[in-house]
Amino acid sequence: MKATDIEGFSQASTARRHILGLYLSSGGCSLSGVVLATLGLGLNARVDVMGVANFDIPDHMKGRWPWNGTGPSAQRSPHDCAAFVAEISEFQASLVQHLLAQTRLDSDQVLVIGAHDPGWWHEYSNGQRALISLCDAARLAEATGLNVIDSFPARDLAQGGRGGPLWPLPLFLLFGHEMCRVNDGGWMVVELRRRVHLYYFSAPRASDKAGVLFQTVQPGMALVDLLVEQLTSGREHFDAGGRWAVQGRRITSLIDEWSRLDVFNQPPDWSPQEVVAEDFLSIFQQAGHSHRTLQDALCSATHLVADGIYRAVHQAIPEPSPTIEGMLIGRGRQNGMLLSELGVRLPDVSWKSPADYGLDDDAVRAAMVAILAMLHVDHIPGNVPEITGAETPRILGRLTPGTPRHWRRLLAEMAANRPQMMTLRYAI
């Protein structure tokens, strides 16, 4: 469990600013975008989602996807990869125009675009990582005329960090004001994707700062997905809504074997790579379990995921506490059986979803990217070193100018900021 107090810069402001966020999914299947309206600066800012769009990547582009999780695919030449990145930038520019039309904004009303992508990662033998971005920021800036901020993990990596997770501050700014308004205690976010992550935001006491804790949860939804793919011979890739798992029976002996794995009891630090669930899968494939039905296997895996989240929550909140607010985000939120099992294990948690705040899951990550771009403009370090492993906090992102008019406006905005130190405690 990684924990830290959060400090940053904040300052009151009456200027309303519009920022776009673009998020390319890790599988290269979709591109999400939002338009945020922000009021205030830094950790004091209030954000409002004005528009949301989600484009599926065309099939001809999916077939050219060059990313295999750690670097360009061996089947793709550097020329193919460069052409793919250029085509992605054109697709991003189309989404920007769609969002502007949807929100009826002129490009002059948009301060900056934040763009995030899965990138090509390389890990050295000493544990350090490097990243090549999939965003052609110059081409995107030329196509839209807007300033672009991308490559958010790079500065954290340069400081010896892991490059993530970079979502604690964006999550706080996106949901924290409302979550803290209805509850004086702490609150948490559980990200239910192939990788399951827990973020717990503690409430400040009289002499303490508020802070955030982060933990990965193994095996994540990746185990459920792998079981579906194996047992359907690749015809299906996930248990939509948990409809198969709910038909099965809990295999206690299988869950007990899974629970004894080191990776379950001591989840590793955050990694940009997919969760490795093969150890869990190999146990299921052993002779003692290979005859089990798809429904029984998925029922057991869903119980295991719920057990992992329960353990992580109680590590973050070791003492009994009153009702706590929880936010569920990600595709796994649609798994009815998982939600039911979480309710059984964590009856004191009042679960909410992005829809309760007028958002959908596609908008959440794109909105967090827009917030990272806002923090860059406001001179706020976007990483939390105690969580990412970086030596010091750093302002994240690489800034590429748009047209001279947009560039001058952004420079004036950044020069006008006079940030003052402000802790998360006082931002709440």
WOBEL-V590928 format. One line per field, one symbol per residue. ss: DSSP state (H for helix, E for strand, C for the rest). A space follows every 50 residues. Layout:
ss=???
This chain:
ss=CEEEECEEEEEEEEEEEEEEEEEECCCCCEEEEEEEEEEEEECCCEEEEE EEEEEECCHHHHCCCCECCCCECCCCCHHHHHHHHHHHHHHHHHHHHHHH HHHCCCHHHEEEEEEECCCEEEECCCCCEEEECCCCHHHHHHHHCCCEEE CCHHHHHHCCCCCCCCCHHHHHHHHHHHHHHHCCCCEEEEEECCCEEEEE EECCCCCCCCEEEEEEECCCCHHHHHHHHHHCCCCCCCCHHHCCHHHCCC CHHHHHHHHCCHHHHCCCCCCCCCCCCHHHHHHHHCCCCCCCCHHHHHHH HHHHHHHHHHHHHHHHCCCCCCCEEEEEECHHHHCHHHHHHHHHHCCCEE EEEHHHHCCCHHHHHHHHHHHHHHHHHCCCCCCCHHHHCCCCCCCCCEEE CCCHHHHHHHHHHHHHCCCEEEEHHHHC
